[in-house]
Amino acid sequence: MRPALRRTLLICLVLLWPIGPGSADDGVRKQAIPWPDSFVTRLEAFALLQTLNADLLSHDSATLTLERWCDTHHIASPARIIAERVKGADKQPTADQLQLLGVSTSDAVRYRRVRLRCGAYVLSEADNWYVPARLTDDMNRLLDTTETSFGRAVQALKFRRRTLSAKLLWLPLPEGWETGAPISDRNPTMLRIPEAVLEHRAVLTLPDGTPFSEVVETYTGDILAFPPPPGP
C-alpha cells in the first residue's frame, strides 16, 4: 500500500474510532487510537515502552516525565497531568512498608490512590503511602484537598527517587522473537494492547536520605494513545 494512502486510511480510522478510553472484560483496553497488528508495529510499541521505562528510571518525578511524554506524543493539549483521586480507597501499610519508611505502627502513614490523567487519557494509576509528618502543612493540605499530583505537591522538598522494581507487564514481542519465535496472540485487524503495560515501585527520600513515601505505579496502555509511527 502506498504511504500516502496508508496515512489517509489511518486518519479516517482515528476520526471514526471512539475517543474516550475504556477497558474490556478480558483486560484488553478499547483503544481510542487503533494500531494495526504487524511485526513492525509490535517492534515500535516495544521500543516506545522501553523508552518510557528508561525515562522514568532516569528522573525523580514520574509526574513530570509523564507530562513530557504526553506533550511529545501530542496525547493532549495542554499536556498537563491531573491527579484524579480515587475516593474511599484505603490500604494499610504492611510491616515491610513501615520498615522501608522508617516508622512504627504508632506513626501516621497516609494512603492516597490517584489516576494520573492527561486530557481524556489515564496514563497511570498510583498507590502511595506517605508520612505526613515529613511534609509541610501546605503540602499535606494540597494532597488532602486538591487533585495536585504527589510529585508536584512535594517538589519543593527536592526529593530523590529510588526505584525498587520495574517490570514490563506486556511484551509486544515474545521472548526469542529475534530467533523466529512465533507471535501467538496475533490479531488480524488491530494490535491488542492490555490495560496495564508497565509497573514501577519506588521510594521517595529527602536530600538527607530520609524516606517519606513509597509508590506503586501501574502505567496503562493509554501511554500509546497516539497514531503509530508513520511507515517509510
TORKE-96161 format. One line per field, with one value per residue: x negated, y, z of N, C-alpha, C, CB in turn; residue number from 0. Coordinates in Angstrom, 2 decimals, decimal comma. Last residue first. Glycine has a CB too. Layout:
<pts>
n.c1 X_...
n.c2 Y_...
n.c3 Z_...
ca.c1 X_...
ca.c2 Y_...
ca.c3 Z_...
c.c1 X_...
c.c2 Y_...
c.c3 Z_...
cb.c1 X_...
cb.c2 Y_...
cb.c3 Z_...
keke NUM_...
</pts>
This chain:
<pts>
n.c1 -7,90_-5,02_-4,72_-3,95_-0,41_1,28_1,75_1,63_-0,15_0,67_2,82_2,17_0,69_-1,34_-1,23_-3,32_-3,59_-5,68_-6,34_-7,96_-10,14_-13,43_-16,29_-18,39_-18,59_-16,60_-14,09_-12,80_-10,55_-10,71_-8,73_-7,84_-6,09_-4,98_-3,13_-0,60_2,82_4,61_2,90_3,68_3,72_3,83_6,32_6,84_5,97_3,57_1,52_0,47_-1,93_-4,49_-7,30_-10,76_-13,05_-14,94_-13,69_-11,87_-12,48_-9,45_-7,29_-6,43_-5,14_-4,66_-3,63_-4,78_-8,09_-9,08_-11,09_-11,68_-12,66_-14,28_-14,21_-14,33_-14,47_-13,22_-12,80_-10,59_-9,04_-7,36_-5,04_-3,19_-4,24_-3,99_-1,20_0,89_3,85_6,48_6,92_6,84_4,57_2,45_2,54_2,00_-0,59_-1,86_-1,41_-2,90_-5,41_-6,29_-6,59_-4,10_-3,01_-4,42_-2,51_-1,84_0,02_0,61_1,71_1,97_1,56_3,00_6,07_7,09_8,01_5,43_3,98_4,06_3,49_5,46_4,47_4,66_2,93_2,56_0,29_-0,69_-1,79_-3,14_-2,85_-4,30_-7,08_-9,30_-10,76_-9,82_-10,45_-8,80_-6,33_-6,53_-6,57_-4,02_-1,99_0,52_3,87_5,60_8,52_10,77_12,37_11,60_8,96_8,19_6,33_4,06_3,17_0,74_1,04_0,71_3,78_3,70_2,49_0,59_-1,81_-4,22_-5,19_-3,16_-3,37_-6,03_-5,90_-4,22_-5,73_-7,72_-6,27_-5,56_-7,92_-10,86_-13,50_-14,66_-15,30_-13,07_-11,55_-13,12_-12,93_-10,15_-9,97_-11,53_-10,08_-7,78_-8,91_-9,72_-7,20_-6,02_-7,73_-7,19_-4,51_-4,76_-6,15_-4,38_-1,09_1,96_2,44_3,92_6,35_7,01_8,54_9,20_10,18_7,82_8,29_9,62_11,97_13,78_11,96_12,01_11,20_11,23_13,09_13,50_13,98_12,99_13,00_10,46_8,85_9,59_8,62_5,89_5,45_5,96_3,81_1,58_1,94_1,66_-1,06_-2,39_-0,51_-0,85
n.c2 4,00_4,83_6,73_5,26_5,23_7,94_7,44_6,20_4,79_5,08_3,43_1,16_2,49_1,71_1,89_2,36_2,76_4,39_5,69_8,40_9,17_8,51_10,51_11,59_14,27_14,94_12,36_9,93_7,46_4,33_2,37_0,35_0,21_-1,53_-1,56_-2,03_-2,75_-3,43_-4,33_-4,06_-5,69_-4,35_-5,53_-7,71_-10,24_-10,60_-12,90_-14,29_-15,57_-15,40_-17,68_-16,89_-16,01_-14,77_-12,62_-13,67_-14,55_-13,63_-11,76_-8,33_-6,87_-7,74_-6,19_-5,34_-4,81_-3,42_-2,50_-1,65_0,57_3,59_6,45_9,89_12,75_16,15_18,83_19,86_20,96_18,88_17,89_18,26_16,82_14,19_13,99_16,38_17,88_18,05_18,77_18,06_16,62_17,76_20,37_19,84_18,89_21,25_22,92_21,63_19,45_16,08_14,31_13,68_11,97_9,65_7,58_5,51_5,24_3,96_5,12_4,64_6,53_7,77_8,21_10,81_13,27_14,98_12,71_11,58_9,24_8,45_7,54_7,07_7,28_7,04_7,92_7,13_8,09_5,68_3,27_1,46_3,47_4,01_3,73_2,81_0,11_-0,55_-0,23_-2,24_-4,53_-4,41_-2,35_0,18_-0,25_1,43_2,67_4,80_6,99_8,21_8,70_11,76_12,48_14,69_15,65_17,03_18,51_19,68_21,27_18,41_15,03_13,66_14,32_13,35_15,40_15,53_13,04_13,18_15,28_14,06_11,93_13,42_14,63_12,26_11,12_12,61_11,83_9,82_7,36_5,78_7,10_6,51_3,74_3,55_4,85_3,01_0,67_1,47_1,91_-0,68_-1,94_-0,54_-1,34_-4,06_-3,92_-2,80_-4,95_-7,10_-5,84_-4,64_-1,09_0,64_3,16_5,00_4,02_0,64_-0,84_-3,16_-6,25_-7,63_-8,73_-6,64_-3,59_-0,08_3,13_6,61_8,27_8,18_5,60_6,30_8,07_9,20_6,93_6,14_8,33_8,06_5,65_6,37_8,18_6,51_4,86_6,70_7,35_4,83_2,23_-1,19
n.c3 6,32_8,42_11,45_14,63_15,44_17,14_20,69_23,31_24,84_27,36_27,63_29,00_32,06_34,82_38,16_40,89_44,21_46,54_49,71_51,36_52,80_54,09_54,15_52,70_52,55_50,66_51,19_48,85_47,78_46,20_43,89_41,22_38,16_35,31_32,26_31,26_31,48_29,40_26,29_22,93_20,07_16,88_14,62_12,75_13,43_15,95_17,75_19,89_19,29_17,14_17,31_17,13_15,72_17,18_18,23_20,01_22,52_24,00_21,73_21,73_23,69_26,83_29,75_31,98_32,89_35,98_38,60_42,01_43,32_42,69_44,42_44,04_46,15_46,40_47,02_48,16_46,19_45,37_46,37_44,30_42,17_43,14_43,50_41,76_42,92_43,50_47,06_49,76_50,53_49,19_50,19_52,90_52,77_51,93_54,10_56,11_54,63_55,66_57,64_58,55_56,61_54,72_52,42_49,75_46,84_43,68_40,54_37,13_34,11_32,13_30,95_28,78_28,07_29,67_31,56_34,90_37,16_39,80_43,13_46,56_49,55_53,03_55,68_58,82_61,99_64,25_65,47_64,04_62,85_60,02_57,63_55,29_55,56_57,72_56,53_54,58_56,18_57,29_55,09_55,46_54,29_51,95_50,53_48,78_48,86_45,61_43,80_42,15_39,51_38,86_35,63_33,59_30,46_27,64_26,53_24,65_24,46_23,01_21,70_22,47_24,11_26,10_27,36_28,21_30,05_31,89_32,76_34,09_36,11_37,54_38,38_39,16_38,73_35,96_34,93_34,84_32,88_30,64_30,49_29,93_27,47_25,96_26,18_24,78_22,23_21,52_21,43_19,32_17,23_17,16_16,43_13,91_12,61_12,70_13,38_13,74_13,87_16,51_17,12_19,77_21,80_22,48_25,21_26,64_28,07_30,01_29,21_29,25_28,57_29,17_27,67_26,58_23,93_21,14_18,72_15,29_13,17_13,21_12,85_10,26_8,80_9,26_7,90_5,25_4,90_5,18_2,92_0,85_1,20_0,83_-0,84_0,00
ca.c1 -8,89_-5,91_-4,43_-4,90_-1,72_1,08_1,41_2,84_-0,27_-0,58_3,06_1,98_1,73_-1,16_-0,88_-2,71_-3,49_-4,68_-6,51_-6,86_-8,85_-12,29_-15,13_-18,17_-19,45_-18,02_-14,58_-13,56_-11,00_-10,66_-9,84_-7,72_-7,25_-4,80_-4,40_-1,75_1,60_4,90_3,56_2,82_4,45_2,95_5,79_7,26_5,98_4,95_1,74_1,70_-0,74_-3,65_-6,02_-9,66_-11,94_-15,36_-14,80_-11,37_-13,01_-10,85_-7,58_-7,10_-4,56_-5,73_-3,23_-3,65_-7,13_-8,85_-10,49_-11,44_-12,79_-13,42_-14,99_-13,53_-15,14_-13,30_-13,97_-11,47_-9,94_-8,51_-6,23_-2,90_-4,21_-5,30_-2,10_0,16_2,43_6,08_6,85_7,99_5,86_2,73_2,71_3,28_0,47_-1,90_-0,85_-1,45_-4,96_-5,91_-7,81_-4,95_-2,65_-4,49_-3,47_-1,85_-1,03_0,87_0,65_2,70_1,00_1,70_5,42_6,43_9,01_6,58_3,57_4,76_2,80_5,29_4,85_4,68_3,58_2,64_1,49_-1,04_-0,76_-3,30_-2,24_-2,85_-6,49_-8,31_-11,43_-9,62_-11,03_-10,26_-6,68_-6,45_-7,73_-5,18_-2,44_-0,85_2,95_4,76_7,65_9,75_12,81_12,11_9,94_8,19_7,74_4,17_4,10_1,14_1,00_0,20_2,39_3,24_3,48_1,73_-0,55_-3,43_-5,99_-3,42_-2,08_-5,60_-6,74_-3,80_-4,50_-8,09_-6,86_-4,54_-7,14_-9,42_-12,94_-14,16_-16,37_-14,16_-11,08_-12,89_-14,24_-10,72_-9,31_-11,91_-11,42_-7,69_-8,32_-10,72_-8,22_-5,42_-7,63_-8,56_-4,88_-4,11_-6,75_-5,67_-2,12_1,13_2,52_2,65_6,02_6,18_9,02_8,24_10,79_8,48_7,72_8,43_10,80_13,88_12,83_11,42_12,04_10,58_12,84_12,43_14,41_12,88_14,20_11,62_8,73_9,85_10,06_6,58_5,22_6,82_5,20_1,80_1,92_2,95_-0,04_-2,42_-1,30_0,00
ca.c2 4,67_3,95_6,52_5,98_4,60_7,08_8,31_6,79_4,67_5,78_4,75_1,14_1,88_2,51_0,99_2,99_1,69_4,47_4,57_7,90_9,73_8,15_10,08_10,14_13,61_15,03_13,73_10,32_8,84_5,06_3,25_0,51_0,67_-1,26_-1,32_-2,40_-2,42_-2,30_-4,57_-3,50_-5,71_-4,76_-4,48_-6,33_-9,87_-10,26_-12,03_-13,51_-16,40_-14,50_-17,21_-17,40_-16,57_-16,03_-12,35_-13,16_-15,32_-13,97_-12,82_-9,42_-6,92_-7,87_-6,62_-6,24_-4,74_-4,59_-2,01_-2,65_-0,74_2,54_5,22_8,69_11,79_14,73_18,40_19,08_21,86_19,22_17,83_18,81_18,28_14,71_13,92_15,11_18,04_16,99_19,10_18,83_16,28_16,35_20,13_20,44_18,00_20,05_23,27_21,73_20,70_17,08_14,68_14,47_13,39_10,06_8,64_5,56_6,00_3,77_5,08_4,57_5,76_7,19_7,85_9,52_12,21_15,11_13,78_11,78_10,37_8,18_8,50_6,42_8,06_6,34_8,12_6,90_8,25_6,86_4,42_1,38_2,40_4,44_4,09_4,24_0,86_-0,62_0,59_-0,85_-4,23_-4,30_-3,62_-0,24_-0,07_0,25_2,65_3,74_5,81_8,42_7,63_10,94_12,23_13,51_15,87_15,86_18,76_18,43_21,29_19,80_16,03_12,91_15,03_12,50_14,95_16,66_13,48_12,13_15,43_15,30_11,66_12,54_15,47_13,18_10,40_12,85_11,68_11,08_8,36_5,36_7,07_7,90_4,35_2,90_5,42_4,42_0,72_1,06_3,02_0,38_-2,41_-0,48_0,08_-3,62_-4,52_-2,01_-3,61_-7,21_-6,32_-5,70_-2,37_0,29_1,78_5,12_5,21_1,64_-0,39_-1,87_-5,55_-6,89_-9,60_-7,65_-4,70_-1,40_2,20_5,34_8,00_8,99_6,29_5,47_7,28_10,08_7,73_5,26_8,02_9,25_5,71_5,38_8,64_7,59_4,28_6,05_8,40_5,53_3,44_0,00
ca.c3 5,47_7,70_10,03_13,78_15,35_15,97_19,57_22,72_23,38_27,04_27,05_27,55_31,24_33,61_37,07_39,71_43,21_45,50_48,80_50,54_53,22_53,23_54,93_52,63_53,53_50,27_51,31_50,03_47,66_47,46_44,24_42,67_38,91_36,74_32,95_30,42_32,22_30,28_27,58_23,97_21,34_17,97_15,47_12,50_12,01_15,66_16,59_20,08_19,50_17,93_16,76_17,95_14,98_16,54_17,32_18,73_21,40_24,19_22,70_21,02_22,35_25,85_28,41_32,16_31,80_35,15_37,35_40,97_43,96_42,16_44,31_43,79_45,27_46,76_46,23_49,04_46,92_44,55_47,25_45,63_42,07_42,77_44,64_41,83_42,61_42,58_45,64_49,27_51,13_48,97_48,76_52,51_53,23_51,09_52,80_56,24_55,22_54,67_56,94_59,45_56,59_56,12_52,76_51,21_47,52_45,11_41,55_38,40_35,22_31,76_32,20_28,94_28,24_28,79_30,65_33,64_36,54_38,37_42,09_45,26_48,51_51,75_54,88_57,42_60,97_63,41_66,15_63,93_63,63_61,02_58,87_55,55_54,46_57,88_57,69_54,17_55,34_58,17_55,65_55,13_55,40_52,12_51,71_48,73_49,58_46,96_43,95_43,36_39,82_39,74_36,75_34,35_31,90_28,22_27,01_24,65_24,86_23,54_21,38_21,58_22,97_25,22_26,81_27,28_28,85_31,25_32,02_32,99_35,08_37,03_37,37_39,17_40,06_36,52_34,96_35,70_34,27_31,03_30,74_31,11_28,64_26,05_26,76_26,19_22,98_21,64_22,36_20,65_17,59_17,45_17,72_14,95_12,71_13,36_12,48_14,33_13,16_15,88_16,75_18,57_21,12_22,10_23,97_26,56_26,93_30,41_29,20_30,29_28,22_29,37_28,41_26,91_25,35_21,72_19,93_16,50_13,39_13,33_14,08_11,40_8,82_9,76_9,34_5,90_4,76_6,16_4,27_1,05_1,29_2,14_-0,90_0,00
c.c1 -8,29_-6,89_-5,45_-4,62_-2,65_-0,30_1,17_2,48_0,97_-0,87_1,79_2,22_1,37_-0,25_-0,52_-2,47_-2,69_-4,77_-5,37_-7,29_-7,68_-11,00_-13,96_-16,98_-19,26_-18,97_-16,05_-13,88_-11,67_-11,22_-9,63_-8,96_-6,90_-6,12_-4,11_-3,09_0,39_3,65_3,80_3,52_3,50_3,70_4,90_6,50_6,32_5,01_3,22_1,95_0,55_-2,28_-5,29_-8,33_-10,82_-14,18_-15,33_-12,49_-12,53_-11,31_-9,08_-7,49_-5,15_-5,10_-4,45_-3,13_-6,04_-7,82_-10,31_-10,81_-12,57_-13,72_-14,05_-14,47_-14,28_-14,08_-14,27_-12,77_-10,89_-9,53_-7,50_-4,16_-3,98_-5,33_-3,46_-0,84_1,73_4,64_6,47_7,98_7,04_4,11_3,10_3,55_1,85_-0,79_-0,82_-0,79_-3,43_-5,52_-7,55_-6,23_-3,54_-4,20_-3,33_-2,90_-0,82_-0,30_1,22_1,66_1,99_1,13_4,13_5,79_8,41_7,59_4,67_4,14_3,32_4,66_4,73_5,18_3,50_3,43_1,38_0,26_-1,35_-2,20_-2,35_-2,14_-4,98_-7,80_-10,49_-10,27_-10,94_-10,95_-8,19_-6,79_-7,72_-6,44_-3,63_-1,20_1,54_3,78_6,89_8,87_11,83_12,59_10,43_9,29_7,81_5,62_4,18_2,01_1,53_-0,03_2,01_4,24_2,85_2,85_0,68_-2,03_-5,16_-4,14_-2,27_-4,30_-6,32_-4,61_-4,02_-6,87_-7,28_-5,10_-6,09_-8,73_-11,42_-13,47_-15,92_-15,23_-12,22_-12,44_-14,09_-12,06_-9,90_-11,29_-11,92_-9,05_-8,18_-10,18_-9,27_-6,44_-7,06_-8,56_-6,30_-4,39_-6,11_-6,28_-3,42_0,17_1,57_2,84_4,64_5,76_8,27_8,88_9,99_9,14_8,51_7,73_9,53_12,65_12,82_12,44_11,32_11,51_12,16_12,11_13,24_13,35_14,18_12,89_9,96_9,82_10,42_8,08_5,94_6,67_6,16_3,24_2,20_3,05_1,34_-1,33_-1,26_-0,89
c.c2 5,13_4,70_5,59_5,70_5,39_6,45_7,40_7,85_5,23_5,68_5,57_2,48_1,90_1,75_1,83_1,94_2,26_3,25_4,61_6,64_9,21_8,78_9,73_9,63_12,10_14,35_13,76_11,81_9,25_6,45_3,85_1,29_0,74_-0,87_-1,02_-2,30_-2,91_-1,83_-3,29_-3,67_-5,28_-4,63_-5,06_-5,29_-8,41_-9,78_-11,83_-12,54_-15,59_-15,16_-16,28_-16,85_-17,16_-16,76_-13,61_-12,97_-14,84_-14,87_-13,00_-10,48_-8,03_-7,95_-6,64_-6,76_-5,77_-4,29_-3,22_-1,96_-1,87_1,22_4,10_7,50_10,53_13,94_16,92_18,66_21,11_20,08_18,24_18,88_18,90_16,23_14,54_15,16_16,70_17,19_17,87_19,12_16,89_15,95_18,68_20,19_18,53_19,09_22,06_22,05_20,70_18,37_15,64_14,94_14,26_11,56_9,05_6,59_5,95_4,39_4,88_4,32_5,75_6,30_7,12_9,35_10,88_14,02_13,91_12,92_10,51_9,42_7,87_7,42_7,27_7,20_7,39_7,01_8,00_6,89_5,70_2,55_2,41_3,22_4,61_4,68_2,36_0,19_0,61_0,10_-2,77_-3,96_-3,37_-1,56_-0,53_0,53_1,33_3,82_4,67_7,10_7,68_9,90_11,27_13,36_14,58_16,28_17,54_18,64_19,96_20,64_17,41_13,85_14,25_13,06_14,18_16,21_14,60_12,54_14,41_15,54_12,91_12,24_14,65_14,02_11,32_12,11_11,82_10,82_9,72_6,44_6,73_7,99_5,79_3,54_4,84_5,08_2,15_1,14_2,70_1,57_-1,34_-0,89_0,24_-2,16_-4,10_-2,60_-2,81_-5,83_-6,43_-6,24_-3,38_-1,02_1,67_3,71_5,40_2,81_0,82_-1,65_-4,27_-6,19_-8,88_-8,54_-5,73_-2,46_0,89_4,43_6,68_8,57_6,99_6,24_6,51_9,31_8,58_6,03_7,13_9,00_6,90_5,43_7,68_8,08_5,35_5,46_7,82_6,57_4,18_1,24
c.c3 4,16_6,84_9,39_12,31_14,44_15,95_18,36_21,71_22,68_25,54_26,89_26,90_29,76_32,64_35,85_38,64_42,05_44,60_47,80_49,80_52,40_53,73_54,01_53,42_53,57_51,25_50,90_50,00_48,96_47,21_45,62_43,12_40,40_37,37_34,42_31,15_31,44_31,00_28,37_25,32_22,46_19,29_16,57_13,32_11,75_14,21_16,34_18,92_19,57_18,07_17,72_17,43_15,80_15,89_16,64_17,72_20,05_23,05_22,88_22,04_21,49_24,47_27,51_30,82_32,04_34,06_36,44_39,76_42,96_42,84_43,87_43,64_45,18_45,73_46,49_48,35_47,86_45,30_46,52_46,50_43,45_42,69_44,31_42,98_42,73_42,09_44,82_47,78_50,38_49,48_48,49_51,03_52,85_51,48_51,87_54,90_55,31_55,38_55,78_58,77_57,47_56,18_54,22_51,61_49,03_45,86_42,95_39,49_36,37_32,86_31,86_30,31_28,65_29,09_29,60_32,85_35,11_37,76_40,71_44,23_47,19_50,77_53,56_56,63_59,58_62,34_65,33_64,60_63,45_61,76_59,93_56,85_54,71_56,78_57,90_55,32_54,88_57,37_56,57_55,79_55,01_53,24_51,76_49,97_49,57_47,57_45,40_43,33_41,00_40,17_37,55_35,53_32,63_29,71_27,65_25,43_24,79_23,96_21,81_21,30_21,96_23,95_25,80_26,58_27,79_29,97_31,28_32,12_33,87_35,89_36,75_38,03_40,08_37,85_35,50_35,86_35,23_32,49_31,21_31,48_29,92_27,27_26,90_26,87_24,46_22,45_22,59_21,72_19,00_17,87_18,12_16,33_13,83_13,59_13,26_13,27_13,79_15,12_16,11_18,16_19,81_21,37_23,51_25,20_26,72_29,27_29,55_30,35_29,32_29,02_28,60_27,67_25,58_23,14_20,60_17,73_14,69_13,66_14,28_12,70_9,99_9,83_9,94_7,41_5,46_6,11_5,33_2,44_1,55_2,28_0,43_0,00
cb.c1 -10,06_-5,13_-4,41_-6,35_-1,59_1,30_0,13_3,73_-0,49_-1,76_4,03_2,88_3,05_-2,53_0,31_-3,61_-2,80_-4,86_-6,53_-6,39_-8,89_-12,13_-14,71_-19,38_-19,19_-18,42_-14,40_-14,86_-9,81_-11,46_-10,01_-7,61_-7,74_-4,23_-5,19_-1,79_1,62_5,97_2,72_2,50_5,06_1,65_6,92_8,72_6,96_5,49_1,06_1,64_-0,90_-3,52_-5,13_-9,87_-12,43_-16,02_-15,91_-10,64_-12,65_-11,07_-6,94_-8,35_-4,74_-6,62_-2,15_-2,53_-7,81_-8,39_-11,39_-10,54_-11,81_-13,61_-15,70_-12,64_-16,58_-11,90_-15,22_-10,75_-9,13_-8,06_-6,40_-1,84_-3,10_-5,72_-2,29_-0,57_1,77_7,03_5,83_8,06_5,88_1,67_1,42_3,28_0,39_-3,27_-1,66_-1,08_-5,46_-4,75_-8,51_-5,29_-1,21_-5,89_-3,26_-2,15_-1,06_1,04_-0,17_3,80_-0,36_0,72_6,36_5,38_9,77_6,15_2,16_6,25_1,25_6,65_3,98_5,58_2,91_3,29_1,74_-1,74_-0,14_-4,70_-2,88_-2,35_-6,86_-7,13_-12,48_-8,16_-10,33_-10,73_-5,98_-5,04_-7,75_-5,40_-2,83_-1,86_3,46_4,00_8,48_8,89_14,08_13,24_9,32_8,34_8,50_3,23_5,51_-0,10_1,82_-1,13_2,20_3,08_4,03_1,30_-0,48_-3,31_-7,14_-4,25_-1,14_-5,41_-8,25_-3,96_-3,41_-8,72_-8,06_-4,03_-6,46_-9,13_-13,54_-13,19_-16,93_-14,79_-9,94_-11,85_-15,10_-10,91_-7,80_-11,50_-12,39_-7,13_-6,95_-11,17_-8,88_-4,17_-6,76_-9,46_-4,78_-2,60_-6,62_-6,63_-2,28_2,01_2,19_1,51_7,07_4,94_8,86_7,16_12,32_7,48_7,73_7,47_10,66_15,11_12,41_10,93_13,38_9,31_14,11_12,80_15,05_11,44_14,39_11,82_7,48_8,83_10,47_6,28_3,72_6,49_5,58_0,84_0,56_3,17_-0,02_-3,76_-0,80_0,96
cb.c2 3,75_2,99_7,85_5,60_3,17_7,88_9,21_7,39_3,19_5,18_5,51_0,14_2,58_2,83_0,05_4,12_0,39_5,76_3,21_8,97_11,24_6,61_11,17_9,45_14,19_16,47_14,26_9,51_9,80_4,32_4,37_-0,88_2,05_-2,49_-0,14_-1,53_-3,03_-2,68_-5,54_-2,00_-7,12_-3,91_-3,67_-6,20_-10,72_-9,17_-12,61_-12,73_-17,19_-13,07_-18,39_-17,03_-17,59_-16,95_-11,67_-11,84_-16,74_-14,66_-14,14_-8,91_-5,59_-9,13_-5,68_-5,53_-4,96_-5,77_-0,90_-3,81_-0,86_2,41_4,86_8,86_11,45_14,14_19,27_17,84_22,86_19,95_16,42_17,96_18,74_14,14_12,46_14,82_19,09_16,94_20,24_20,11_16,74_15,50_20,47_21,97_17,82_19,35_24,41_22,82_21,92_16,57_13,43_13,66_13,56_9,73_9,86_4,15_7,46_2,24_6,36_3,43_6,32_8,29_6,96_9,35_12,03_15,06_13,49_12,05_10,19_7,81_9,76_5,14_9,48_4,94_9,62_5,48_9,66_6,88_4,63_0,08_2,53_5,23_5,10_4,56_0,51_-2,10_0,06_-0,54_-5,15_-5,61_-4,61_0,83_-0,85_-0,12_2,87_3,84_5,35_9,45_6,22_11,83_11,66_13,64_16,32_15,07_20,02_17,98_22,42_20,33_15,75_12,04_15,31_11,12_14,09_17,74_13,94_10,79_15,25_16,49_11,14_11,24_16,23_14,10_9,15_14,36_12,68_11,77_8,54_4,10_6,06_8,56_4,30_1,40_5,15_5,17_-0,09_-0,37_3,37_0,85_-3,70_-1,38_0,83_-3,83_-6,06_-1,93_-2,86_-8,09_-5,39_-6,84_-2,19_0,16_1,22_6,04_6,45_1,03_-0,04_-0,76_-6,44_-7,81_-10,24_-8,50_-5,33_-1,57_1,97_5,59_8,04_10,46_5,32_5,00_6,34_10,87_8,62_4,11_7,34_10,48_5,80_3,98_8,78_8,77_3,60_4,95_9,24_6,20_4,35_0,00
cb.c3 5,20_6,86_9,28_14,12_14,84_14,69_19,88_23,82_22,98_27,85_27,91_26,94_31,47_32,94_37,47_39,17_43,81_44,67_49,57_49,55_53,13_53,16_55,92_53,11_54,91_50,12_52,76_50,14_47,33_48,58_43,20_43,42_38,40_37,46_32,29_29,20_33,66_31,30_28,42_23,69_21,62_17,98_16,07_12,78_11,28_16,65_15,34_21,40_20,76_17,26_16,41_19,45_14,09_17,58_18,06_18,94_21,56_25,56_22,26_20,23_21,65_26,13_27,83_32,90_30,43_36,00_36,66_41,48_45,13_40,64_45,66_42,52_45,80_46,92_46,56_49,54_47,71_43,30_47,80_46,33_41,09_41,46_45,09_40,49_43,55_41,38_45,41_50,00_52,56_49,65_48,01_52,81_54,75_51,21_52,16_57,27_54,39_53,78_56,43_60,69_57,02_56,76_51,85_51,84_47,02_45,48_41,51_38,37_35,66_31,44_33,11_27,87_26,97_27,31_29,99_33,89_36,56_37,67_42,18_45,28_48,36_51,92_54,64_57,21_61,04_62,75_67,50_64,54_65,13_60,36_58,61_55,59_53,15_57,84_58,96_53,63_54,12_58,95_54,52_55,56_56,64_50,79_53,01_47,44_49,02_46,95_43,59_44,60_38,57_40,98_36,24_34,84_32,28_27,52_28,02_23,19_26,29_24,74_19,88_22,19_23,44_25,95_27,95_28,02_29,21_32,22_32,96_33,51_35,64_38,15_37,98_39,08_40,99_35,53_33,59_35,15_34,44_30,11_29,47_30,86_28,59_24,78_25,90_26,30_22,40_20,25_21,84_20,73_16,57_16,22_17,64_14,70_11,38_12,54_11,24_14,91_11,67_16,95_15,81_18,82_22,01_21,25_24,16_26,84_25,64_31,07_27,86_30,07_26,88_30,83_27,70_27,71_26,11_21,70_20,91_16,70_12,27_12,05_14,03_11,44_7,51_8,86_9,65_5,39_3,27_5,89_4,55_0,00_0,01_2,33_-2,04_1,23
keke 231_230_229_228_227_226_225_224_223_222_221_220_219_218_217_216_215_214_213_212_211_210_209_208_207_206_205_204_203_202_201_200_199_198_197_196_195_194_193_192_191_190_189_188_187_186_185_184_183_182_181_180_179_178_177_176_175_174_173_172_171_170_169_168_167_166_165_164_163_162_161_160_159_158_157_156_155_154_153_152_151_150_149_148_147_146_145_144_143_142_141_140_139_138_137_136_135_134_133_132_131_130_129_128_127_126_125_124_123_122_121_120_119_118_117_116_115_114_113_112_111_110_109_108_107_106_105_104_103_102_101_100_99_98_97_96_95_94_93_92_91_90_89_88_87_86_85_84_83_82_81_80_79_78_77_76_75_74_73_72_71_70_69_68_67_66_65_64_63_62_61_60_59_58_57_56_55_54_53_52_51_50_49_48_47_46_45_44_43_42_41_40_39_38_37_36_35_34_33_32_31_30_29_28_27_26_25_24_23_22_21_20_19_18_17_16_15_14_13_12_11_10_9_8_7_6_5_4_3_2_1_0
</pts>
